[in-house]
Amino acid sequence: MLQNPILVLRDLKGLVILDEIHRMPELYEILRVLVDDPSCTLKFLVPGSSSPNIIRQVSETLAGRIGFVDMGGFNLREVNSASWKRLWLRGGFPRSFLAGDDRASFRWREDFTRTFLERDIPQLGFRIPQDAMRRFWSMLAHFQGQKWNSAEFARSLGTGEKTASSYLDILCGTFMVRKLQPWHVNMKKRQVRVPKVYIRDSGMLHSLLSVQTSRELLGHVKVGASWEGFALEQILCVVGDRKAWFWGTHSGAEIDLLLDPEGINVGFEFKLSEAVRTTRSMHSALKDLSLRHLYIVYPGDNSYAIGDRISAVSISHLTQTVSRLVNP
């Protein structure tokens, strides 16, 4: 413990990196003092693996004094497009993606999961039995891309709905899980009003599903949901998640991803098939949402038009296509 951290920090110059700051929460108050001092020219970089929403000191002490930069693991913009299969299987954590082979990558993710549950979550102040959180996380993996149902999870865990929802909030706050919110429009059809849940990193999803190789993945019952989550994350790494939604009706029409419905207003469907076909649901979404365009993301090599306002997009071309949409 520093005897007088404010004096130590004030004497430094340039950029100061404060890692693992959550272990000394009293530093947040000191940072506020330094940042408010007009004579202090220091800049501070505070890395973290959790949302400021669950680190109360950040949001309360440094409000108006801090900017946030969300950074994920490797994505298709950062690796060779020909390596998308490895990125899909292993996920974007650098040590997982760069491991010598698939088995070594899987072992790293297993070790990471254990460390995350045993050390990281308790350090954030949550007192949750490790086995309970591991079971909940694994359950989420089997519900990849499905609508959140707190009652169903509560029954399976033997807890209340409030507890199940708090577990979900923790995993969302540590960037392990994504809640994709539904979009509503004024129409006569009954629309889905609960979020869908995804394990954000495809490698972590496969680890929770005990999938170690590409062959095991392609034969797994959740391979389609895995593909959906993987492709969705590649899009959101370009555009962010503030204008990203999904849309669905109780009659069955839906769009996996709806981008900026009050702006560019384009939809994405994710299909793990070399033969891309349109569906009645797609045409219904085009009409009901007045989409400018609908893109079907698939694992083939070529991108091409299918029909009026509908195109097939190769996973290899996905991030370039999305970049052109948001930066025409």
Residue, then its C-alpha position, 0 to 999 in steps of 0.5 A: m500500500l502506498q503511504n501517500p499515493i497522491l504525492v507519488l502520482r503527482d510527481l509522475k509525467g506523461l501517461v500513467i497506466l493504472d492496472e487492476i485499480h479495483r484492488m485499491p478503490e481509494l485511488y478513484e477519489i485521488l484520481r478525481v483530485l488530480v484530474d480537477d487540478p488545472s496544474c496537473t498535466l498527467k493523463f491516466l489510462v485505467p484498463g479493466s475487464s468490467s463495465p463501469n456499471i458494476i464498478r460503482q466507484v468509477s461511475e460515481t467518483l469520476a463522472g464527467r471526468i473520464g472517457f470510455v473505450d470498449m475493446g474486445g478480442f481479435n476480430l475479422r478486421e484484425v486477422n487474415s480473412a482466410s483465418w475466420k474458421r480459426l477465429w470462429l472456433r477459438g474466439g478472439f482472446p489473443r492467447s486462445f487464438l494464437a495457441g499452438d493447436d486447438r487442444a492448447s487453445f481449449r485448455w487456455r479457455e478452461d483455465f481462464t474460465r476457472t480464474f475468472l470465476e475463482r478470482d475475478i468475480p470475487q474481486l469485483g465484490f460479488r459473493i456467488p458460489q463458483d459452481a452456481m455461476r459456472r452452471f448458469w454460464s453453461m446454461l446460457a451457452h445452451f440458450q445461445g441466441q434465444k430469448w431470455n426467460s428468467a423464470e426458466f433459468a430460476r427453476s433450473l438453478g433452484t433460485g428466484e428470478k431476481t437471482a437469475s437476473s442478477y447473475l446475467d447482469i454480472l456476466c453482461g457487466t464483465f463483457m462475457v454475455r450480450k443482451l440484444q434488445p428488441w425493437h418495437v414499431n407501431m403495427k398491429k402484429r404482436q412483437v417480441r419484447v424480451p432480449k436475446v442472450y449471447i455468449r459474446d466470444s465464440g471461443m468461450l461459447h465452445s469451451l462452455l459447450s465442451v467443443q474442442t475441434s472444428r469437426e466437433l463444432l460442425g456436428h454440434v446441435k448449437v452450431g447454427a446459434s454459434w454461427e449467429g453469435f460469431a457473425l453478429e459480434q463481427i458486425l458490432c465490432v464495427v458499428g458498436d451496440r448502441k443502435a443494434w437490435f433484433w426484431g421479431t413477432h409472435s407469428g414467427a417473422e424476425i430479423d436476427l440483427l437490425l441496425d440503426p432502424e431510424g437511420i441506415n435501417v438495414g437488417f442481417e440474417f445469419k445462415l450457416s449454409e452454402a445455399v442461401r435462400t430467402t424466406r417468408s419471414m425475411h420478406s415480411a421483415l422487409k415490408d413491415l420494417s421498410l428495410r433499405h436492405l437485408y443481408i444474409v451472412y453465410p460461410g461461402d466465398n462470394s457476395y452477390a445480390i439475391g433479389d430486390r434489396i436482398s444480398a448474400v454476404s460472405i463472412s470474409h467480406l462482412t466487416q468491409t460491407v458493414s464499414r461501407l454502410v456506416n461510412p458511405 
